[in-house]
Amino acid sequence: MIPLRQEPQRVAFSERLRQTLHYLGPGFFVTIGFIDPGNWATNLAAGSEFGYRLLWVVTLSTLILILWQHIAAHLGLVTGQSLAEAVHAWMRPASALLYGATAVAACVATAIAELLGAAVGLQILVGVPVRIGVFAALAGVGMMLWFQRARALERLILGFVTAIGLCYLVELLLVRPDWGQAVTHLLVPELSSRSLLIAMGVLGAVVMPHNLYLHSDVVRSRLQEVGAEPTFTLRRLLRYEFLDTLLAMLTGLLINAAMIIVAAAVFHRHGIHVQELPQAAATLRPIVGPLASSVFGLGLLFAGLASALTVGLAGGTIFSSYLGKSTDAAGAWSRAGVLLTLVPACLLILLVQDAFRALILSQVCLSIQLPLTMLPLFILTTRRRVMGGYTTGWLETAALVLTGVVVLGLNAALVWQLMGAKL
């Protein structure tokens, strides 16, 4: 645990504002993970087939996300350990092996969606075949991971998030959605057996296992940067972390909701069910003009590259941490984890016949693995011997249990449906 002053100190408003702005970043760094190509696929499928009716899943997922991402960052700041390091240090080897192996598998599944999405974005923009574009995306991500430093990566990711947000702002201005229906379905749940698979894909695309690991890791940079300032206390740092997480996750909510709204307004309204991403870009052209198609392809490329960057970092820290090795991003073990995440994903993409279906199923896989990431995080943050005086309170604990049960219940319903379909 990295010590930070506990005594309260009076701080001028201007100084507190400076500290707040200086702190912002880790939450936005992980936000890109849930506005990735997997989200694009599931959100387009949800909006084109079911209109505005699954918007509530984005709202529910984001509320779950805010809670669990905050708890993950809380663990990193209080203990000075990432989630993977804490599991390795505090849990039995057999349990750690299960959590670690499934987490790495989830990273590979995520990387499939990210690299595939970037390749499709290149195909839409310049006509590069997907099987060539995926290697171009891999090379670009590899260069960014190899040469950039933490702060530079944060600025790069923030730039990607801004670019994607602007892309969808332009889309919303072009498509003129039914805002009354959109607002209603953001708040009112509606689910059927036919929409369950897509709903679970949306959930898995928002609450992503690798993001919980990554957030607990990148947030620790703030301990070294601001821990030496005389006005900082740990409790103040935790408040800044929550503000950062809240703003970042709400930004992700707006972008994900915009994706479904655009799909509902453009495709569902005209009876078009999107079954592949290039089809989505092509069908936008005659409906809202050529600008929308270019904006779609550019946003997809940005999302794919940026999210592949974050999942590569997550894979590196998960792999090295579970082995008890150094988590230095430039270290051999972390780089081995990056390669173990991105290269198999790239090779598996070559076997994919239906890219759109693969994107959706990759997100469903994440949803199924999610409980195996949530469980150790819950156990660790409720233990006083791990968190000291910063264990989760009774209200947070109740919320963690409730949301965990919701995720397990939805997973059970999905597995039951899939088994019934095969029998």
C-alpha positions in Angstrom: 0.0 0.0 0.0 1.4 3.4 -1.0 1.2 5.8 1.9 -0.6 9.1 1.4 -1.4 11.8 4.0 -4.6 11.2 5.9 -4.9 14.5 7.8 -7.5 17.0 6.5 -6.1 20.2 5.0 -7.7 23.4 3.8 -7.2 23.9 0.1 -8.0 27.0 -2.0 -10.7 26.6 -4.7 -8.3 27.4 -7.5 -5.8 24.9 -6.2 -8.5 22.2 -5.9 -9.7 22.9 -9.4 -6.1 22.6 -10.7 -5.7 19.3 -8.9 -9.1 18.0 -10.3 -8.2 18.9 -13.9 -4.7 17.4 -13.4 -6.2 14.2 -12.1 -8.7 13.6 -14.9 -7.6 11.0 -17.4 -7.6 7.3 -16.1 -11.4 7.0 -16.5 -11.3 8.4 -20.0 -8.4 6.0 -20.8 -10.7 3.0 -20.2 -13.8 4.6 -21.6 -12.6 3.8 -25.1 -12.9 0.1 -24.3 -16.7 0.3 -24.2 -17.1 2.4 -27.3 -15.2 -0.1 -29.4 -16.2 -2.0 -32.6 -17.9 -4.6 -30.5 -20.2 -1.9 -29.2 -20.7 -0.6 -32.7 -21.9 -4.1 -33.8 -24.2 -4.8 -30.9 -25.6 -1.3 -30.8 -26.3 -1.4 -34.6 -27.9 -4.8 -34.3 -30.0 -3.5 -31.3 -31.1 -0.3 -33.0 -31.7 -1.7 -36.5 -33.7 -4.8 -35.3 -35.4 -3.5 -32.2 -35.5 0.3 -32.7 -35.2 2.3 -29.4 -36.4 -0.6 -27.2 -33.0 -1.8 -25.9 -31.7 1.7 -25.0 -32.4 0.9 -21.3 -29.7 -1.8 -21.5 -27.1 0.9 -22.1 -28.5 2.8 -19.1 -28.4 -0.2 -16.8 -25.0 -1.3 -18.1 -23.5 2.2 -17.5 -24.8 2.3 -14.0 -23.3 -1.1 -13.3 -20.1 0.1 -15.0 -19.8 3.3 -12.9 -20.0 1.3 -9.7 -17.6 -1.5 -10.7 -15.0 0.7 -12.4 -15.0 3.0 -9.3 -14.4 0.0 -7.1 -11.6 -1.2 -9.3 -9.9 2.2 -9.3 -10.5 2.4 -5.5 -8.6 -0.9 -5.1 -5.7 0.4 -7.2 -5.4 3.7 -5.2 -5.8 2.2 -1.8 -3.5 -0.8 -2.1 -1.2 0.4 -4.8 -1.9 -2.9 -6.6 -3.8 -3.6 -9.8 -6.6 -6.1 -9.6 -4.4 -8.8 -11.2 -1.6 -8.2 -8.7 -4.0 -8.2 -5.8 -5.5 -11.5 -6.9 -2.1 -13.0 -7.2 -1.0 -11.7 -3.8 -4.1 -12.4 -1.8 -5.9 -15.4 -3.3 -5.2 -19.2 -3.5 -3.1 -20.2 -6.6 -5.9 -22.4 -8.0 -8.4 -19.5 -7.8 -5.9 -17.1 -9.3 -5.2 -19.5 -12.2 -8.9 -19.6 -13.0 -9.4 -15.9 -12.8 -6.2 -15.2 -14.8 -6.7 -17.7 -17.6 -10.3 -16.6 -18.2 -9.2 -12.9 -18.1 -6.5 -13.5 -20.7 -9.1 -15.3 -22.9 -11.5 -12.4 -22.5 -8.7 -10.0 -23.6 -8.2 -12.1 -26.8 -11.9 -12.1 -27.5 -11.9 -8.4 -27.0 -8.9 -7.9 -29.3 -10.7 -9.8 -32.0 -13.5 -7.2 -32.0 -11.0 -4.3 -31.9 -8.7 -5.3 -34.7 -11.6 -6.6 -36.8 -13.4 -3.3 -36.4 -10.3 -1.2 -37.3 -9.9 -3.4 -40.4 -13.5 -2.9 -41.4 -13.0 0.9 -40.9 -10.1 0.8 -43.3 -12.2 -1.1 -45.8 -15.0 1.4 -45.7 -12.6 4.4 -46.0 -10.1 3.2 -48.6 -11.2 -0.2 -49.8 -8.5 -2.3 -48.1 -9.5 -6.0 -47.8 -10.2 -6.9 -44.2 -7.6 -9.7 -44.1 -4.9 -7.1 -45.0 -6.4 -4.3 -42.9 -6.2 -6.4 -39.8 -2.4 -6.7 -40.1 -2.2 -2.9 -40.8 -4.2 -2.3 -37.6 -2.0 -4.7 -35.7 1.1 -2.9 -36.9 -0.3 0.5 -36.0 -1.3 -0.6 -32.5 2.1 -2.2 -32.0 3.9 1.0 -32.8 1.7 3.0 -30.4 2.2 0.5 -27.6 6.0 0.2 -28.2 6.9 3.9 -28.3 4.3 5.9 -26.2 4.5 6.7 -22.5 1.6 6.7 -20.1 0.7 10.4 -20.2 1.1 10.5 -24.0 -1.1 7.4 -24.3 -3.8 9.1 -22.1 -3.8 12.2 -24.4 -3.9 9.9 -27.5 -6.9 8.0 -26.1 -8.7 11.2 -25.1 -8.2 12.4 -28.7 -9.8 9.2 -30.0 -12.7 9.5 -27.6 -13.3 13.1 -28.7 -13.1 12.2 -32.4 -15.6 9.3 -32.0 -18.0 11.6 -30.0 -17.8 14.2 -32.7 -18.5 11.6 -35.4 -21.7 10.5 -33.7 -22.7 14.1 -32.9 -22.6 14.7 -36.7 -24.6 11.5 -37.3 -27.3 12.6 -34.8 -27.7 16.0 -36.5 -28.1 14.2 -39.8 -30.6 11.5 -39.0 -33.3 13.4 -36.9 -34.4 10.7 -34.4 -37.6 10.4 -32.5 -36.4 11.9 -29.2 -39.6 11.1 -27.3 -39.2 7.4 -27.9 -35.5 7.6 -27.2 -35.9 9.2 -23.8 -38.7 6.8 -22.9 -36.7 3.7 -23.7 -33.6 4.9 -22.0 -35.6 4.5 -18.7 -38.2 1.9 -19.4 -37.0 -1.8 -19.6 -38.4 -4.1 -22.3 -36.9 -7.5 -23.0 -38.0 -10.6 -24.9 -36.5 -14.0 -25.7 -35.8 -12.7 -29.2 -33.8 -9.7 -27.9 -32.0 -11.4 -25.1 -28.8 -12.4 -27.1 -28.4 -8.8 -28.4 -29.1 -7.4 -24.9 -26.4 -9.5 -23.4 -24.1 -8.5 -26.2 -24.8 -4.8 -25.3 -24.1 -5.6 -21.6 -20.9 -7.4 -22.4 -19.8 -4.6 -24.7 -20.2 -2.0 -22.0 -19.1 -3.7 -18.8 -15.9 -5.3 -20.0 -13.6 -7.5 -17.8 -10.3 -6.1 -19.2 -11.4 -2.6 -18.3 -11.8 -3.4 -14.7 -8.2 -4.8 -14.7 -6.9 -1.9 -16.7 -8.5 0.9 -14.6 -7.1 -0.6 -11.4 -3.7 -0.4 -13.0 -3.6 3.0 -14.8 -5.1 4.8 -11.9 -2.0 4.2 -9.9 0.0 6.7 -12.0 -1.8 9.4 -10.0 -0.3 8.1 -6.7 3.2 8.8 -7.9 2.3 12.1 -9.6 0.3 13.8 -6.9 1.2 11.8 -3.8 4.0 14.2 -2.9 1.9 17.3 -3.0 1.4 18.7 0.5 -2.3 19.4 0.1 -3.3 15.9 -1.1 -4.9 13.3 1.1 -6.0 9.8 0.1 -9.6 10.6 0.6 -9.4 13.6 -1.7 -7.7 11.5 -4.3 -10.5 9.0 -4.1 -13.1 11.7 -4.6 -11.2 12.9 -7.7 -11.1 9.3 -8.9 -14.9 9.0 -8.6 -15.4 12.3 -10.4 -13.1 11.1 -13.2 -14.9 7.8 -13.4 -18.3 9.3 -13.4 -17.6 11.9 -16.2 -15.8 9.3 -18.3 -18.5 6.6 -18.0 -21.3 9.2 -18.7 -19.4 10.2 -21.9 -19.4 6.6 -22.9 -23.2 6.3 -22.1 -23.9 9.3 -24.4 -21.9 7.8 -27.3 -23.4 4.3 -26.9 -26.9 5.6 -26.7 -26.2 7.7 -29.8 -25.2 4.6 -31.7 -28.5 2.8 -31.0 -30.5 6.0 -31.7 -28.8 6.5 -35.0 -29.4 2.8 -35.9 -33.0 3.1 -34.9 -33.6 6.3 -36.8 -31.8 5.3 -40.0 -32.3 1.5 -40.3 -35.2 0.4 -38.1 -37.4 3.2 -39.4 -36.8 1.9 -43.0 -37.1 -1.8 -42.2 -33.3 -2.5 -42.6 -31.7 -5.1 -40.4 -27.9 -4.5 -40.3 -25.9 -7.7 -40.6 -22.5 -6.4 -41.4 -20.6 -3.1 -40.7 -19.9 -2.2 -44.3 -23.6 -2.6 -45.0 -24.3 -0.1 -42.3 -22.0 2.5 -43.9 -23.4 1.8 -47.4 -27.0 2.1 -46.4 -26.3 5.4 -44.7 -25.3 6.9 -48.0 -28.6 7.2 -49.8 -30.5 7.9 -46.6 -28.5 10.7 -45.0 -25.9 11.5 -47.7 -22.2 10.6 -48.4 -20.9 12.4 -45.4 -22.4 9.9 -43.0 -20.7 7.0 -44.6 -17.3 8.6 -44.3 -17.9 9.7 -40.7 -19.0 6.1 -39.9 -15.8 4.6 -41.4 -13.6 7.1 -39.7 -15.2 6.7 -36.3 -15.0 2.9 -36.6 -11.3 3.1 -37.4 -10.6 5.4 -34.5 -12.6 3.1 -32.1 -10.8 0.0 -33.3 -7.3 1.4 -33.0 -7.8 3.0 -29.7 -9.6 0.1 -28.1 -7.0 -2.4 -29.4 -4.4 -0.2 -27.7 -6.2 -0.4 -24.4 -6.9 -4.1 -24.5 -3.2 -4.7 -25.5 -2.2 -2.8 -22.4 -4.7 -4.7 -20.3 -3.5 -8.1 -21.6 0.1 -7.1 -20.8 -0.6 -6.2 -17.2 -2.9 -9.2 -16.6 -0.4 -11.7 -18.0 2.6 -10.3 -16.1 0.7 -9.7 -12.8 -0.8 -13.2 -12.6 2.7 -14.6 -13.1 4.0 -12.4 -10.3 6.3 -10.6 -12.7 7.0 -6.8 -13.2 4.1 -4.9 -14.7 6.3 -2.3 -16.3 4.8 -1.7 -19.8 8.3 -1.7 -21.3 9.2 -4.9 -19.5 9.6 -8.3 -21.3 6.7 -10.0 -19.5 4.2 -7.2 -20.2 5.2 -7.1 -23.8 4.8 -10.9 -24.0 1.3 -10.4 -22.6 0.6 -7.8 -25.3 1.7 -10.2 -28.0 -0.3 -13.1 -26.4 -3.4 -10.9 -26.6 -3.1 -9.3 -30.0 -1.4 -11.9 -32.2 -3.8 -14.8 -31.5 -6.7 -12.5 -32.0 -5.3 -11.4 -35.4 -4.8 -15.0 -36.5 -8.3 -16.0 -35.4 -9.8 -13.2 -37.4 -8.4 -14.9 -40.5 -10.8 -17.8 -39.8 -13.8 -15.6 -39.4 -16.5 -16.0 -42.1 -19.1 -13.6 -40.7 -17.4 -10.5 -39.2 -20.6 -8.9 -37.8 -21.7 -12.1 -36.1 -18.2 -12.6 -34.7 -18.2 -9.1 -33.2 -21.5 -9.7 -31.4 -20.5 -13.2 -30.1 -17.2 -11.8 -28.8 -19.2 -9.4 -26.6 -21.4 -12.2 -25.4 -18.3 -14.1 -24.4 -17.2 -11.1 -22.3 -20.5 -11.0 -20.6 -20.2 -14.7 -19.6 -16.7 -14.2 -18.3 -17.6 -11.0 -16.4 -18.7 -12.7 -13.1 -15.2 -14.2 -12.9 -13.8 -10.7 -12.8 -16.4 -9.2 -10.6 -16.1 -11.9 -7.9 -12.4 -11.5 -6.9 -12.8 -7.7 -7.1 -15.8 -7.9 -4.7 -13.9 -10.3 -2.3 -10.8 -8.1 -2.2 -12.5 -4.7 -1.7 -14.7 -6.0 1.2 -11.7 -7.5 3.1 -10.2 -5.2 5.8 -6.8 -7.0 5.7 -6.6 -5.9 2.0 -8.2 -2.4 2.1 -7.5 -1.4 5.7 -10.0 1.3 6.6 -11.2 1.8 3.0 -13.3 -1.3 2.6 -16.5 -0.8 0.7 -19.4 0.5 2.9 -22.6 -1.4 3.4 -24.4 0.6 0.7 -21.7 0.0 -1.9 -21.5 -3.7 -0.9 -25.3 -4.1 -1.3 -25.1 -2.4 -4.7 -22.2 -4.7 -5.7 -24.2 -7.8 -4.7 -27.4 -6.6 -6.4 -25.6 -5.8 -9.7 -23.7 -9.0 -9.6 -26.9 -11.0 -9.2 -28.4 -9.1 -12.2 -25.4 -10.0 -14.4 -25.5 -13.6 -13.2 -29.3 -13.8 -13.8 -28.9 -12.4 -17.4 -26.1 -14.8 -18.1 -28.1 -17.8 -16.8 -31.1 -16.8 -19.0 -28.8 -16.5 -22.0 -27.1 -19.9 -21.4 -30.6 -21.5 -20.9 -31.8 -20.0 -24.1 -28.7 -21.2 -26.1 -29.0 -24.7 -24.6 -32.7 -24.8 -25.5 -31.9 -23.8 -29.1 -29.4 -26.7 -29.5 -31.7 -29.3 -27.9 
